[in-house]
Amino acid sequence: QVQLVESGGGSVQAGGSLRLSCAASEYIVSNICMGWFRQAPGKEREGVAAIEKAGSTTYANSVKGRFTISKDNTKGTLYLQMNSLKPEDTAMYYCAAERGPYCSGSYWQWGQGTQVTVSS
């Protein structure tokens, strides 16, 4: 099981942008569905976006049009580009991986998270 390590979080004003990265491995990123999740204080973990092996993507309605999930297979890295950030985007963001190429919601590998704070 590969270790997933998130980075790129920080504090930003509303309307700003951040790009999160998740370092995995070339094998995992190239062959496995990966996703981003977030958890705000007092709330349950929420699925944000996911990308399948072949590149098909899905997004939570709350982030459609603002966030973009992508990956670099060769670098073994997953990304989440977050634009037009809102205070409600404030959360700990986690990357995760499934076992297979299709996204079925069965994530079994998780990173430790990176904090995103959006101020008004």
Backbone hydrogen bonds, N-H to C=O, Kabsch-Sander energy under -0.5 kcal/mol:
donor,donor_aa,acceptor,acceptor_aa,energy
5,V,23,A,-1.8
7,S,21,S,-2.2
10,G,115,Q,-0.8
12,V,117,T,-2.6
14,A,119,S,-2.8
15,G,85,L,-3.2
16,G,13,Q,-2.3
18,L,82,M,-2.2
20,L,18,L,-0.5
20,L,80,L,-2.7
21,S,7,S,-2.7
22,C,78,L,-2.5
23,A,5,V,-2.8
24,A,22,C,-0.5
24,A,76,G,-3.0
29,V,25,S,-2.4
30,S,26,E,-2.0
31,N,27,Y,-1.7
32,I,28,I,-2.4
33,C,100,G,-3.1
34,M,51,I,-2.4
35,G,96,A,-2.5
36,W,49,A,-3.0
37,F,94,Y,-3.0
38,R,46,E,-2.3
39,Q,92,M,-2.0
43,K,40,A,-2.3
46,E,38,R,-3.3
48,V,36,W,-2.9
49,A,36,W,-1.5
50,A,58,T,-2.1
51,I,34,M,-3.0
52,E,56,S,-2.6
53,K,101,P,-2.3
55,G,52,E,-1.5
58,T,50,A,-1.9
60,A,48,V,-2.7
63,V,60,A,-1.8
64,K,60,A,-1.0
66,R,63,V,-2.3
67,F,63,V,-2.4
68,T,81,Q,-2.3
70,S,79,Y,-1.7
72,D,77,T,-2.8
73,N,71,K,-0.6
76,G,72,D,-1.2
77,T,72,D,-1.8
78,L,22,C,-2.4
79,Y,70,S,-3.0
80,L,20,L,-2.1
81,Q,68,T,-2.9
82,M,18,L,-3.3
82,M,80,L,-0.6
83,N,66,R,-2.1
83,N,81,Q,-0.6
84,S,15,G,-0.6
85,L,16,G,-2.4
89,D,86,K,-2.4
90,T,87,P,-1.9
91,A,116,V,-1.9
92,M,39,Q,-2.4
93,Y,91,A,-0.6
93,Y,114,T,-2.8
94,Y,37,F,-2.9
96,A,35,G,-2.2
97,A,109,Q,-1.8
98,E,33,C,-2.5
104,S,102,Y,-0.8
107,Y,105,G,-1.1
108,W,97,A,-2.3
109,Q,97,A,-1.7
111,G,95,C,-2.2
112,Q,4,L,-0.6
114,T,93,Y,-2.1
116,V,91,A,-2.6
117,T,10,G,-2.7
119,S,12,V,-2.3
119,S,117,T,-0.5
